[in-house]
Each structure stands twice: as structure tokens, then as C-alpha cells.
Amino acid sequence: MLMLTPGPVQTHPTVRAAMAEDIAPWDAAFRPFYTRLRERLRAIAGGVEGVHVTLPLQVAGHMIMEAAIRTFVPAGRAVLIPVNGQYAGRAVKLGRLAGWQVVELPVPDSRGVTPAEIEAALAAHPECSHVAMVYSETGSGIVNDPAVIGPVVRAAGRRLIVDAVSAFGALPIDLSKQPEIDTVIFTSNKCLEGLPGFAFAVSRIDSCEAAVGNAGSWSLDLADVWANTKGSGMGTLRFTGPVQALRALDVALDRFDAEGGQAPRLARYRANADALYRGLKGLGLTPYVSEAEQGPIVVTFRQPPGLVLADFVEGLKRHGVLISSYYTSNEPSFRIGAIGDVGLAEMAKTVAAVQAVLGELGLQQAA
Ligand SMILES: *Cc1c(COP(=O)(O)O)cnc(C)c1O
């Protein structure tokens, strides 16, 4: 089966094979491996040794987003979240349920947020110490660029938290050039093409040290992960985690390096997304976002009249293609991931499968 969900993604067999091992996470033999993996991730983020540190948590992306808000947004202050998609909406929800003050900036889910919108919202909301933004909005496939938004946040004297869960490894980020970023968060199982199990926050060490006592949680306290690192070393975990996923990620990072790193990976995904976008449009389907706003990670199309998403998804499975069984845009759609260990041959197979299934469901006319 070809898996084209926008995370978890299709992985290479050698990545999956790396998990077939018993590992003692606190054994001395594990420590150099774990230390090196953390340094590799910091380097991909453009993090500077001694300034930034990779803080792992054995959780999903949503949970490290909660940890980031809890850790870095101080008591009595608020976080501004531009909401142009459902993943940003989830950040609003988890922030509020954690008890934090959240100011929403509503933006259509068909385009990225603009620096002028952030600037105006920050001027109107002096209580916001932070902006938390979703880099690649997996809800509809659009992109909010932290390199464009960051300077406005910096000029306003505020801090930035970047959810790069579906961006990291493909879309560029350079923490060395963006001191306003407290942390960038991501997981092992999206554009890095590893398996699920770990989430990471590459964070500023000074921000962690200033954040002691903020989180109101032990499990979701990135300042405590840093304190543990400082006290016990880079090679130690606080609690038991699915360390096999770290072995898999290390193999996935070898593949990332062999591909040439972030830029070639982005180019492959961009080509995948373009092939899907043009191919599905060629079948008469309507894209959810304009070509100019279409990001390289996930392609979203409107459901043609008469389409039952569950039937469509099951039909594609009969043709060997697995896509999301739910949609995450504001209007009904279906979405296909352009990420993972896949290329143009897989995209062509997918477009052909969509064409066949629309025919089988009698929806060619509708499309
Ligand atoms: C996938 C994703 C998440 C978190 O996903 P989990 O299922 O919690 O790992 C968060 N933000 C974005 C933008 C995502 O694409």
C-alpha cells in the first residue's frame, strides 16, 4: 500500500528495520547515540551550539505544542495565534484548556498570514508576550513563513513559537538568524521520514532558563527537560520513551543527508505536490487553495458534488493508495500528502487511482 497521509508518512524499509532491537535507554551505550541524534536535529534547525538545544519529549506533536506554550508563555501574559487552519485551531484549544490566555487572529484558511496582520494584532494586544504560528498548515496545505513573520514579532519586542510539525526537514528554518524564536517544534514522523514516537523542540537555552516554573506540569515542561540535560547530560532521557523510534529516526536522518538535506528534500516534495495539484486539476477537480498559496506538503481539493469521503478513501485503497479518511479544511475537501519516501512515480499512480475511483463511483461528470 502506498501511504499518502500528511504524517505519519511512508518510510523506507531500512528505517522500519532499525526498530527491531531491544534497547536500554539508560545504558551508557545508548548515550552517545542519543547525544549525536539531538545534535543532528539542532543542526537542521540552524541552531547554534551553546545557544540552542534539542529537547525531546516522548509525545505527539500536539503535546509538544502544549509543552511549548506552557513553558515559554509566562503567567499573566497571552499568546497570539493566527488561525488559518485547523492545526492552528487545535493550538488555540490546547492552550486554553491548559489555562493559558490565547488571542485568536482569524485568517481565511486559503492563504498565509501577512506580517501586517501580525503587526496590527500585536499592537492591539500588548498582553501578548508571544506569537505561536503554524509553519505548514496541514489543514489546507498553505504556508505561514516564519522568516517573513519573525522580523515583525522581533520589532514588536515579542517572542515566537513555531509549530513546524509538518514543515521541519523540508521547509527551511534558520534559528541562528531568528533570535526572536524561543522554540521550533516538530516530530519524528513527517518530513524527516522517521516513525512516530518522539517530538522535539529545538529551543533557546536562555529562554528555557527564564521559563523555570512556568509550565504547571512536570511531563510537559521543556524547561525541566533542559534542566535534566544540564544536570545529567545530553545522553539522558527523563522518562522511558519509545527509543526504537530514535533508532529509526537516525537511519532516516542518514537518508536525509544522503539526499542532500533540506533543499533537495523540499524540491522533491514541491515536485510531488505540483504533480498532484496539476494532475487532479486535470481530472476536473477544484483545488482548495490557489496555486500561489499551495504549499509543498499536502494538497487539498474540494469534494466534488455527490462524493462520500469514506467511499472515495475505500476505493483508493482498492487501488493501493491510502489517504486521510477525514478532512481538515474549513469546507469539505480531501487531502493527499506529498511527503514521505515517495516521488513522481507514486504521484502518477495516485492521480490514475483517483481517476479510476471517480469513474467507479460515477462521479466523473460531477468532477
Ligand atoms: C501533524 C501535525 C501536528 C501534530 O500531530 P500529532 O498527531 O499530534 O503528532 C501539529 N501541527 C501540525 C501543523 C501538524 O501537521
PDBQT file of the ligand as one rigid body, heavy atoms in Angstrom, charges set to zero:
ROOT
HETATM    1  C1  LIG A 401       0.647  16.622  12.362  1.00  0.00    +0.000 C 
HETATM    2  C2  LIG A 401       0.636  17.988  12.939  1.00  0.00    +0.000 A 
HETATM    3  C3  LIG A 401       0.590  18.241  14.328  1.00  0.00    +0.000 A 
HETATM    4  C4  LIG A 401       0.555  17.223  15.396  1.00  0.00    +0.000 C 
HETATM    5  O1  LIG A 401       0.250  15.965  15.105  1.00  0.00    +0.000 OA
HETATM    6  P1  LIG A 401       0.290  14.758  16.148  1.00  0.00    +0.000 P 
HETATM    7  O2  LIG A 401      -0.701  13.807  15.572  1.00  0.00    +0.000 OA
HETATM    8  O3  LIG A 401      -0.129  15.283  17.474  1.00  0.00    +0.000 OA
HETATM    9  O4  LIG A 401       1.696  14.265  16.145  1.00  0.00    +0.000 OA
HETATM   10  C5  LIG A 401       0.645  19.554  14.765  1.00  0.00    +0.000 A 
HETATM   11  N1  LIG A 401       0.729  20.552  13.906  1.00  0.00    +0.000 NA
HETATM   12  C6  LIG A 401       0.781  20.363  12.576  1.00  0.00    +0.000 A 
HETATM   13  C7  LIG A 401       0.917  21.542  11.684  1.00  0.00    +0.000 C 
HETATM   14  C8  LIG A 401       0.729  19.080  12.054  1.00  0.00    +0.000 A 
HETATM   15  O5  LIG A 401       0.800  18.888  10.723  1.00  0.00    +0.000 OA
ENDROOT
TORSDOF 0
